[in-house]
Amino acid sequence: MKTLNRNTIKKRRLDLGITLKEMAEGLGFKNSSTYLKYENGTYAFKADHLPFLAEILKCEIDDFFAQNVAKIAT
């Protein structure tokens, strides 16, 4: 089973200069603090969040999983 790598999501967001507020809006959350709880692992991202994350972060869904971390570094 693949493991979602939250650090990859955070790094990609920071590399692209995307704010917590922009992520929250893109995922339909009411505020940035809710998104931050997902990014920090307080809440778990759901499968239906992944397509929106990939679109916002301009990458593939598979890139969020541990075995694919090196792929989006280039």
Backbone as JSON Lines, residues from 0, in Angstrom:
{"i":0,"aa":"M","n":[0.83,-1.18,0.0],"ca":[0.0,0.0,0.0],"c":[0.88,1.25,0.0]}
{"i":1,"aa":"K","n":[0.51,2.19,-0.81],"ca":[1.25,3.45,-0.88],"c":[0.87,4.34,0.3]}
{"i":2,"aa":"T","n":[1.82,5.14,0.75],"ca":[1.6,6.05,1.86],"c":[1.65,7.49,1.36]}
{"i":3,"aa":"L","n":[0.63,8.25,1.69],"ca":[0.58,9.66,1.32],"c":[1.66,10.41,2.08]}
{"i":4,"aa":"N","n":[2.46,11.18,1.35],"ca":[3.54,11.93,1.97],"c":[3.14,13.39,2.08]}
{"i":5,"aa":"R","n":[2.7,13.79,3.26],"ca":[2.26,15.17,3.49],"c":[3.4,16.16,3.32]}
{"i":6,"aa":"N","n":[4.63,15.74,3.64],"ca":[5.78,16.64,3.48],"c":[5.98,17.02,2.02]}
{"i":7,"aa":"T","n":[5.71,16.09,1.12],"ca":[5.83,16.38,-0.3],"c":[4.81,17.42,-0.72]}
{"i":8,"aa":"I","n":[3.6,17.31,-0.21],"ca":[2.55,18.27,-0.52],"c":[2.95,19.66,-0.02]}
{"i":9,"aa":"K","n":[3.43,19.73,1.2],"ca":[3.84,21.01,1.77],"c":[5.01,21.61,1.0]}
{"i":10,"aa":"K","n":[6.02,20.8,0.7],"ca":[7.18,21.29,-0.03],"c":[6.79,21.82,-1.39]}
{"i":11,"aa":"R","n":[5.94,21.08,-2.09],"ca":[5.5,21.51,-3.42],"c":[4.74,22.84,-3.32]}
{"i":12,"aa":"R","n":[3.87,22.95,-2.33],"ca":[3.11,24.2,-2.13],"c":[4.05,25.37,-1.9]}
{"i":13,"aa":"L","n":[5.04,25.17,-1.04],"ca":[5.99,26.23,-0.74],"c":[6.85,26.56,-1.95]}
{"i":14,"aa":"D","n":[7.3,25.55,-2.68],"ca":[8.11,25.77,-3.88],"c":[7.36,26.59,-4.93]}
{"i":15,"aa":"L","n":[6.05,26.4,-5.01],"ca":[5.24,27.13,-5.98],"c":[4.73,28.47,-5.44]}
{"i":16,"aa":"G","n":[5.0,28.75,-4.17],"ca":[4.58,30.01,-3.57],"c":[3.08,30.11,-3.36]}
{"i":17,"aa":"I","n":[2.44,28.96,-3.14],"ca":[1.0,28.92,-2.92],"c":[0.72,29.06,-1.43]}
{"i":18,"aa":"T","n":[-0.19,29.95,-1.09],"ca":[-0.51,30.21,0.32],"c":[-1.47,29.15,0.87]}
{"i":19,"aa":"L","n":[-1.52,29.1,2.19],"ca":[-2.49,28.22,2.85],"c":[-3.91,28.61,2.45]}
{"i":20,"aa":"K","n":[-4.16,29.9,2.34],"ca":[-5.49,30.38,1.96],"c":[-5.86,29.9,0.55]}
{"i":21,"aa":"E","n":[-4.92,29.96,-0.38],"ca":[-5.18,29.5,-1.74],"c":[-5.48,28.0,-1.77]}
{"i":22,"aa":"M","n":[-4.74,27.25,-0.97],"ca":[-4.99,25.8,-0.89],"c":[-6.38,25.54,-0.31]}
{"i":23,"aa":"A","n":[-6.7,26.24,0.75],"ca":[-8.01,26.07,1.39],"c":[-9.13,26.37,0.41]}
{"i":24,"aa":"E","n":[-9.01,27.46,-0.31],"ca":[-10.03,27.83,-1.29],"c":[-10.15,26.79,-2.4]}
{"i":25,"aa":"G","n":[-9.01,26.29,-2.87],"ca":[-9.01,25.29,-3.94],"c":[-9.65,23.98,-3.54]}
{"i":26,"aa":"L","n":[-9.58,23.67,-2.26],"ca":[-10.17,22.43,-1.75],"c":[-11.57,22.64,-1.18]}
{"i":27,"aa":"G","n":[-12.03,23.88,-1.17],"ca":[-13.37,24.17,-0.68],"c":[-13.49,24.24,0.83]}
{"i":28,"aa":"F","n":[-12.37,24.45,1.52],"ca":[-12.41,24.6,2.97],"c":[-12.78,26.03,3.33]}
{"i":29,"aa":"K","n":[-13.35,26.2,4.51],"ca":[-13.8,27.53,4.93],"c":[-12.65,28.47,5.25]}
{"i":30,"aa":"N","n":[-11.54,27.92,5.75],"ca":[-10.41,28.79,6.09],"c":[-9.09,28.04,6.01]}
{"i":31,"aa":"S","n":[-8.01,28.81,6.09],"ca":[-6.69,28.22,5.93],"c":[-6.3,27.33,7.11]}
{"i":32,"aa":"S","n":[-6.83,27.61,8.29],"ca":[-6.46,26.78,9.44],"c":[-6.98,25.35,9.28]}
{"i":33,"aa":"T","n":[-8.1,25.19,8.61],"ca":[-8.61,23.84,8.34],"c":[-7.65,23.11,7.41]}
{"i":34,"aa":"Y","n":[-7.23,23.78,6.34],"ca":[-6.28,23.14,5.42],"c":[-4.99,22.78,6.15]}
{"i":35,"aa":"L","n":[-4.5,23.67,7.0],"ca":[-3.26,23.41,7.73],"c":[-3.35,22.14,8.57]}
{"i":36,"aa":"K","n":[-4.52,21.87,9.12],"ca":[-4.7,20.64,9.91],"c":[-4.54,19.4,9.03]}
{"i":37,"aa":"Y","n":[-4.92,19.48,7.78],"ca":[-4.7,18.37,6.85],"c":[-3.22,18.26,6.51]}
{"i":38,"aa":"E","n":[-2.61,19.38,6.19],"ca":[-1.2,19.37,5.8],"c":[-0.3,18.9,6.94]}
{"i":39,"aa":"N","n":[-0.67,19.23,8.16],"ca":[0.13,18.83,9.33],"c":[-0.2,17.44,9.85]}
{"i":40,"aa":"G","n":[-1.26,16.82,9.33],"ca":[-1.59,15.46,9.71],"c":[-2.61,15.33,10.82]}
{"i":41,"aa":"T","n":[-3.15,16.43,11.31],"ca":[-4.21,16.35,12.32],"c":[-5.43,15.66,11.72]}
{"i":42,"aa":"Y","n":[-5.75,16.02,10.47],"ca":[-6.79,15.36,9.7],"c":[-6.12,14.63,8.54]}
{"i":43,"aa":"A","n":[-6.75,13.59,8.04],"ca":[-6.22,12.84,6.9],"c":[-6.89,13.32,5.61]}
{"i":44,"aa":"F","n":[-6.07,13.57,4.58],"ca":[-6.64,13.9,3.28],"c":[-7.49,12.73,2.82]}
{"i":45,"aa":"K","n":[-8.61,13.03,2.2],"ca":[-9.49,12.01,1.65],"c":[-9.17,11.82,0.18]}
{"i":46,"aa":"A","n":[-9.56,10.69,-0.35],"ca":[-9.28,10.39,-1.76],"c":[-9.83,11.45,-2.69]}
{"i":47,"aa":"D","n":[-10.98,12.02,-2.35],"ca":[-11.56,13.02,-3.25],"c":[-10.83,14.37,-3.17]}
{"i":48,"aa":"H","n":[-9.93,14.56,-2.22],"ca":[-9.1,15.76,-2.17],"c":[-7.95,15.69,-3.18]}
{"i":49,"aa":"L","n":[-7.5,14.49,-3.48],"ca":[-6.27,14.32,-4.26],"c":[-6.32,14.94,-5.66]}
{"i":50,"aa":"P","n":[-7.39,14.8,-6.42],"ca":[-7.41,15.47,-7.73],"c":[-7.29,16.99,-7.63]}
{"i":51,"aa":"F","n":[-7.89,17.57,-6.61],"ca":[-7.8,19.02,-6.42],"c":[-6.39,19.43,-6.0]}
{"i":52,"aa":"L","n":[-5.77,18.63,-5.12],"ca":[-4.38,18.9,-4.74],"c":[-3.47,18.84,-5.95]}
{"i":53,"aa":"A","n":[-3.64,17.82,-6.77],"ca":[-2.79,17.66,-7.95],"c":[-2.97,18.83,-8.92]}
{"i":54,"aa":"E","n":[-4.19,19.27,-9.09],"ca":[-4.46,20.4,-9.99],"c":[-3.81,21.68,-9.46]}
{"i":55,"aa":"I","n":[-4.01,21.96,-8.18],"ca":[-3.46,23.17,-7.58],"c":[-1.93,23.15,-7.61]}
{"i":56,"aa":"L","n":[-1.36,21.98,-7.31],"ca":[0.09,21.85,-7.2],"c":[0.77,21.46,-8.52]}
{"i":57,"aa":"K","n":[-0.02,21.36,-9.59],"ca":[0.5,21.1,-10.93],"c":[1.39,19.86,-10.98]}
{"i":58,"aa":"C","n":[0.83,18.76,-10.51],"ca":[1.55,17.49,-10.52],"c":[0.53,16.35,-10.63]}
{"i":59,"aa":"E","n":[1.02,15.14,-10.6],"ca":[0.17,13.96,-10.68],"c":[-0.17,13.47,-9.27]}
{"i":60,"aa":"I","n":[-1.29,12.81,-9.13],"ca":[-1.69,12.26,-7.82],"c":[-0.62,11.31,-7.29]}
{"i":61,"aa":"D","n":[-0.06,10.48,-8.15],"ca":[0.97,9.53,-7.7],"c":[2.18,10.22,-7.08]}
{"i":62,"aa":"D","n":[2.41,11.48,-7.43],"ca":[3.55,12.21,-6.88],"c":[3.44,12.43,-5.38]}
{"i":63,"aa":"F","n":[2.24,12.3,-4.82],"ca":[2.04,12.52,-3.39],"c":[2.4,11.32,-2.54]}
{"i":64,"aa":"F","n":[2.73,10.23,-3.15],"ca":[2.98,9.01,-2.4],"c":[4.46,8.76,-2.25]}
{"i":65,"aa":"A","n":[4.84,8.19,-1.13],"ca":[6.23,8.06,-0.7],"c":[7.16,7.52,-1.78]}
{"i":66,"aa":"Q","n":[6.76,6.53,-2.53],"ca":[7.68,5.93,-3.5],"c":[7.95,6.84,-4.69]}
{"i":67,"aa":"N","n":[7.2,7.92,-4.84],"ca":[7.35,8.82,-5.98],"c":[7.9,10.19,-5.61]}
{"i":68,"aa":"V","n":[8.44,10.35,-4.42],"ca":[8.88,11.66,-3.95],"c":[9.95,12.26,-4.85]}
{"i":69,"aa":"A","n":[10.9,11.48,-5.3],"ca":[12.0,12.01,-6.11],"c":[11.51,12.51,-7.47]}
{"i":70,"aa":"K","n":[10.43,11.97,-7.96],"ca":[9.94,12.3,-9.3],"c":[9.64,13.77,-9.49]}
{"i":71,"aa":"I","n":[8.98,14.44,-8.55],"ca":[8.59,15.83,-8.76],"c":[9.68,16.81,-8.35]}
{"i":72,"aa":"A","n":[10.8,16.31,-7.86],"ca":[11.9,17.19,-7.48],"c":[12.57,17.8,-8.71]}
{"i":73,"aa":"T","n":[12.37,17.19,-9.85],"ca":[13.04,17.69,-11.06],"c":[12.2,18.69,-11.79]}
